[in-house]
Each structure stands twice: as structure tokens, then as C-alpha cells.
Amino acid sequence: MKKSLIVIPLVFLLCFTFGCPKGGETATPTLEQTKIAFFSYRDGNLEIYVMNADGSNQTRLTNNPAKDEYPSWSPDGKRIAFCSDRDSHSDVYENAEVYIMNADGSNQTNITNNPAFDYSPSWSPDGKKIAFFSERDGNVDVYIMNPDGSNQTRLTDNPAHDVRPVWSPDGKKIAFQTTRNGKEDVYVMDSDGSNQTRLTDNPAWDGCLSWSPDGKKIAFASRRDGNSEIFYGNLEIYVMNADGSNQTRLTNNPSFDMAPFWSPDGKKIAFYSLRNDVPPEKEERWWYEWNAEIYIMNTDGSHQTNITNNPAYDGYPSWSLFLTTEK
């Protein structure tokens, strides 16, 4: 039997960034001291991994027959939120939940505990809230909750799909992507859900967001340079000012570049790419059987470097803000 292609993860994508250190906290570390979390299919199912920022010391954190995906570091580097369908084991992610674990993979705990689809966690810069999206009220909306799962509160209420929330570094804004205009656009709102404003207005798909650490820019992925011969088009990484102006392409590859994530010092952007494995439009492999690789580049798009170099799927990098291991 031929496998059906799943496209849900291309709508429910994950990319986050955090705020700047507050008074009394550890100074922003050098890149050599930081970690990048990601998920991979290299062991035959999707698991959360962590590695040094240069790609060394790639280590598995989860070990579950279900899909564990889309990691998000807490601002202090001590915990990782992630998504898992271990409560449903379904290829349609019908009961995906948000989990939290320690940075070493211990104490994995379901914090949403809802029969609906809960996905795409993003920590607030003060570590007191986690944004996510859910279909629990009949349509897909953005929610926030405390890190223990309490006080789950809806922020958007729209018949479209509002997904992939990410916090601004000062904690005052949340950017997200939405289908409310009949296509994927990037919006921003106040952290209480008010003042929802569109930032991109392009006929193509725009989404998968990451704030720069200084809050002045947002990186995103776009299909506006699309190629119908490649699955989901010629996705590229773009950057724009936080008000939506000056939208500029950073990558220019005939394949698929997705999921940008700023380094804590604001000098690099991590992303993943299918440039080593370009699937045709009607590819019959599952998406997680592609050879996706994680890359890093300068914020002007130069020096794009593969840091995973594994034949399996490696995707959706999340950069830690603080030093997470003792040197």
C-alpha cells in the first residue's frame, strides 16, 4: 500500500526565540557554550536531540515509540518543552500534547492533558508562561498557560487556523501565523491577545517565525519563490523588521529551507534544509523519511554550514539562551 503524504507539520511548524538576560542573571554565553535542540528520525522514530552549536556531541533526550517533536528551551536553559503524540500514536496527531522535561531528558511530563490537539510550545522570556496552539474549542487558536500546565487561556478566537506562536524578547508581543486571509500570513498581537495586526501580505505561504534577540527583526520562511516541481515549493528564509517592513530573502536555494531560529547573541540563524534530498511534488515517503539537515548561517545569509550531516531527518532547531552544561 502506498503511503499518504502528511503535510500537517508544514502548517504546524516550530521556531522560537527568547529574551535578553535580566539583572543578576548570567550574561549571554558565547556560541561555543550554547546548545541546539532539534528532533530527528535517525533512530527509526522521531525523538528530541541536543547538540553543541557547532554540531558536535549529538545526544538523544527522548526514547519513546511515539513522535516527540518541536523542542523549545526554557529561558534559563534548565527545561525543554516539546510535543508528543504518545497519548494517541496516530499519524494524524489527533491527541498531540505539550510535554516538559529537564534539559537532560529526565522527568518528561504531560502538561496539557487535553483530548484535543495541543502543539508548538513557546516559552515567554521570563519563563512564567508557555504559548501553544490547540483545536480544543472547535477551531485552531493560540493559548497560553503556566509551565505546570495550569491556567490554560485562549488568546485568539478566529475560525481560521492561528498557529505557531512565538514571544517577543520583551514579552509584550506574540507573533503567530494564520490562515484567516485564505493563505498563511504572519500576524503579531499583544501578549494578552489584543491588537492583532498583519505583518505579511503575500499570495504565498509565510510562516515559521523567530524573533531576533534584540526584538528588532523577525525571521520567517516563505514560499513566495515557489517551484511547483518541488514539494511545498521553494521555501526560503527571510527576515523583516518587527513591524513587517523590509522583507529580505536570506537563502536562495532551489530546495526547501525552513524553521529559522536566531542564536542568543543575534549573530547567527539556524534552520533546516532539504537541499541534499529534494522530494518531488508527489513523493511517497513520509516527510520524516527525507534527508533534512540543520544548517547555521550569518544573519545576512552568508556562510551556510551543515552541522548535522546525518542521512536521516534532522529538523526544527531551537537554540538555548543560556549556558546549559558546566565547562
Buried (B, 14 or more C-beta within 10 A) or exposed (E): EEEEBEEBBBBBBBBBBBBBBEEEEEEBBEBEBBBBBBBBBBEEBBBBBBBBBEBEEBEBBBEBEBBBBBBBBBBBBBBBBBBBBBBBEEEEBBBBBBBBBBBEBEEBEBBBEBEBBBBBBBBBBEBEBBBBBBBBEEBBBBBBBEBEBEEBEBBBEBEBBBBBBBBBBBBEBBBBBBBBEEBBBBBBBBBEBEEBEEBBEBEBBBBBBBBBBEBEBBBBBBBBBBBEEBBBBBBBBBBBBBEBEEBEBBBEBEBBBBBBBBBBEBEBBBBBBBBEBBBEEEBEEBBBBBBBBBBBBEBEBEEBEBBBEBEBBBBBBBBBBBBBBEE
